[in-house]
Amino acid sequence: MRSLLFTPGDSERKLAKGPVSGADVILIDLEDAIAPDAKTEARATTAAFLEQLERSPASPPFYVRINDLASGHAEADLEAVVPARPDGIMLPKANSGADIERLDAMLEPLEKQAGLEPGSLRILVLSLETPDAVLNIASFRRCSPRVSGYTWGAEDLAAMVGASANREADGRYSAPFTLARNLCLFAAAAAGVPAIDTVYTDFRDLEGLERDAREAVRDGFSGKMAIHPAQVEVINRVFTPSPEEVEEARRII
């Protein structure tokens, strides 16, 4: 998973762009991108898109970002989209490993009803979006075999702690958010799953995106989320090992 592209679940036009974007994973968003009074329609639009999707071995996986478990919307999200057979669910604002275990348990009967193989739906976890998650990070280590990766959210975390900004003047994350980023990396490594870096919000600043992505590669992240198709090419290029790097890895092994 090098590039993971968000697309709003209420737009047929934008959903159609996902499969041709070049992104390794498509993240259909039912949370932040959807207003509360539009969530029912977005669920229906997302389910219809997934049901009509013509898939091939070359198709990217499709994950659906549901609303967080405390929102009152998560159950309806799952009931609407699981029958449409996404490849996985993205869990936002996970406060501890217990939230992952709860989602795992919620998926079991829905998989059965949809005729899906038990445990086949993966879970991509937004593990560092809340202060509780920072304090409970050790609980994320061994939660569910469904977990396919951990990522983090600088914007929501900034809002929750009351920060006026999460980056320094030079564009690098300030200390609290560097801590959250590092904890995400360590949690993923301890769990044996990929660590995915958060989004770069200025989609027009491709130079800043490339700098961010190169730092993520250096530190051990496997990929990066994107909010716009224009970011995909940069992310894929930066996270693709060069022939020299591949050869060096072979020599080490």
C-alpha positions in Angstrom: 0.0 0.0 0.0 1.9 3.0 -1.3 -0.9 5.4 -2.0 -4.3 5.4 -0.4 -6.7 7.9 -2.0 -9.8 9.3 -0.2 -12.9 9.9 -2.2 -16.2 11.1 -0.8 -18.9 8.5 -0.7 -21.7 10.8 -1.8 -20.3 11.7 -5.3 -20.8 9.2 -8.1 -18.5 11.4 -10.3 -15.6 11.3 -7.7 -16.1 7.7 -6.9 -15.7 6.8 -10.6 -12.3 8.6 -10.6 -10.9 6.4 -7.9 -10.2 3.2 -10.0 -8.4 5.2 -12.7 -6.4 7.4 -10.3 -3.4 5.0 -10.1 -3.8 4.7 -6.3 -3.0 1.4 -4.7 -6.1 1.6 -2.4 -9.3 3.6 -2.6 -10.7 5.0 0.7 -14.4 5.7 0.3 -15.3 8.3 3.0 -18.5 8.2 4.9 -17.1 10.3 7.8 -15.5 13.7 7.5 -16.4 14.3 3.9 -20.2 13.8 4.5 -22.5 16.1 6.4 -24.7 14.5 9.0 -27.9 15.0 7.0 -26.3 13.5 3.9 -25.0 10.2 5.4 -28.0 8.1 4.5 -27.7 9.1 0.8 -23.9 8.6 0.9 -24.3 5.1 2.2 -26.7 4.2 -0.6 -24.4 5.9 -3.2 -21.4 4.0 -1.9 -23.1 0.6 -1.8 -24.5 1.1 -5.3 -21.0 2.0 -6.6 -19.4 -1.1 -5.0 -22.1 -3.4 -6.2 -21.8 -2.2 -9.8 -18.0 -2.1 -9.8 -16.4 -4.4 -12.4 -13.3 -5.8 -10.7 -10.2 -7.5 -12.0 -7.0 -8.7 -10.5 -5.6 -5.3 -11.3 -8.3 -3.4 -9.5 -7.3 -1.6 -6.3 -8.8 -2.7 -3.0 -11.7 -0.5 -1.8 -12.0 0.3 1.9 -14.9 2.3 3.4 -14.2 4.8 6.2 -17.1 4.5 8.4 -18.0 6.9 11.2 -16.4 6.4 14.5 -18.0 3.9 16.9 -19.2 6.5 19.3 -20.9 8.6 16.6 -24.2 6.6 16.4 -23.6 6.2 12.6 -21.2 3.3 12.5 -23.8 0.5 12.7 -25.8 1.9 9.8 -22.7 2.4 7.8 -21.7 -1.2 8.1 -25.2 -2.6 7.5 -25.3 -0.6 4.3 -21.9 -1.3 2.8 -20.9 -4.8 3.9 -23.4 -6.5 1.6 -21.8 -4.6 -1.3 -18.5 -6.4 -0.5 -15.8 -3.8 0.1 -12.3 -5.2 0.7 -12.1 -3.6 4.1 -13.3 -1.0 6.6 -11.3 2.0 7.8 -11.9 2.6 11.5 -11.5 6.3 12.5 -10.8 7.7 15.9 -9.9 4.4 17.5 -9.3 5.1 21.2 -7.8 1.7 22.0 -7.4 -1.8 20.9 -10.9 -2.5 22.4 -12.4 -0.4 19.6 -10.8 -2.7 17.0 -12.0 -5.8 18.8 -15.5 -4.3 18.9 -15.5 -3.6 15.1 -14.2 -7.1 14.5 -17.2 -8.5 16.5 -19.6 -6.2 14.6 -18.3 -7.5 11.2 -18.7 -11.2 12.0 -22.5 -11.5 11.6 -22.6 -9.0 8.7 -20.1 -11.1 6.8 -22.2 -14.2 7.4 -25.4 -12.5 6.2 -23.6 -11.2 3.1 -22.1 -14.6 2.3 -18.6 -13.5 2.8 -15.8 -15.7 4.2 -15.4 -15.1 7.9 -12.7 -12.7 8.7 -12.2 -11.7 5.1 -13.0 -8.0 5.6 -9.8 -6.2 6.7 -9.6 -3.3 9.1 -7.3 -0.2 8.4 -7.0 1.7 11.7 -6.7 5.4 12.2 -4.9 4.7 15.5 -3.6 8.1 16.5 -6.4 10.6 16.0 -7.4 11.2 19.7 -5.6 11.9 23.0 -7.0 8.6 24.4 -5.3 6.7 21.6 -1.9 8.3 22.4 -2.2 7.1 26.0 -3.5 3.7 25.0 -1.1 3.0 22.2 0.2 -0.3 23.6 -3.2 -1.8 23.4 -3.1 -1.6 19.6 -0.3 -4.2 19.4 -2.4 -7.4 19.2 -6.1 -6.7 18.5 -7.4 -8.5 15.5 -6.0 -10.6 12.6 -8.1 -8.4 10.4 -5.9 -5.4 10.8 -4.1 -4.5 7.6 -2.3 -1.4 8.7 -2.2 1.6 11.1 -2.3 5.3 10.2 -2.8 8.5 12.0 -4.7 11.8 11.7 -2.9 15.1 12.4 -5.9 17.3 11.7 -8.4 15.7 14.0 -5.8 15.3 16.7 -4.9 19.0 16.5 -8.6 19.9 16.9 -9.0 17.6 19.9 -6.1 19.0 21.8 -6.9 22.6 20.9 -3.8 23.3 18.8 -3.8 26.3 16.6 -1.5 24.5 14.1 0.3 21.2 13.9 3.3 22.2 11.8 6.3 24.5 12.4 7.1 27.4 10.0 9.4 25.1 8.0 6.5 22.7 7.3 7.6 19.9 9.7 5.3 18.7 12.4 5.6 20.3 15.8 6.5 18.1 18.8 3.1 16.8 19.9 2.3 15.6 16.4 5.7 14.2 15.8 5.1 12.1 18.9 1.8 10.8 17.5 3.4 10.0 14.1 6.2 8.1 15.8 3.8 6.2 18.0 1.9 5.1 14.9 5.1 3.9 13.3 6.1 1.9 16.4 2.6 0.4 16.9 2.5 -0.8 13.3 6.0 -2.3 13.6 5.1 -4.1 16.9 1.9 -5.5 15.3 3.7 -6.6 12.1 1.5 -4.5 9.8 2.3 -1.5 7.5 2.5 2.0 8.9 0.7 4.5 6.6 1.5 8.2 6.9 -1.3 10.8 7.2 -2.4 13.1 4.4 -0.7 16.3 3.2 -3.5 18.7 3.2 -2.2 21.2 0.6 -2.8 19.2 -2.5 -1.4 22.0 -4.7 2.0 21.9 -3.0 3.5 18.8 -4.6 7.0 19.8 -3.5 5.9 19.8 0.1 4.1 16.5 -0.4 7.3 15.0 -1.8 9.4 16.2 1.1 6.8 14.8 3.6 6.7 11.5 1.7 10.5 11.1 1.6 10.7 11.7 5.3 8.1 9.0 5.8 10.0 6.5 3.6 13.2 7.3 5.5 11.5 6.7 8.9 9.9 3.4 7.9 6.4 4.2 6.7 5.1 1.9 3.8 2.7 4.4 2.2 0.8 7.7 2.5 -2.8 8.7 2.3 -3.9 11.3 -0.3 -6.8 13.7 -0.5 -6.6 14.4 -4.2 -5.7 12.4 -7.4 -2.9 14.8 -8.2 -1.0 13.6 -5.2 -1.0 9.9 -6.2 1.8 10.0 -8.7 4.2 11.7 -6.3 3.4 9.2 -3.5 3.7 6.2 -5.7 7.1 7.4 -7.1 8.5 8.2 -3.7 7.4 4.9 -2.1 8.5 2.7 -4.9 12.0 1.4 -4.2 14.7 2.1 -6.8 16.4 -0.9 -8.5 19.5 -0.1 -6.4 17.5 -0.2 -3.2 15.9 -3.5 -4.2 19.3 -5.0 -5.0 20.7 -3.8 -1.7 17.7 -5.4 0.2 18.4 -8.6 -1.6 22.0 -8.6 -0.5 21.0 -7.9 3.1 18.6 -10.9 3.1 
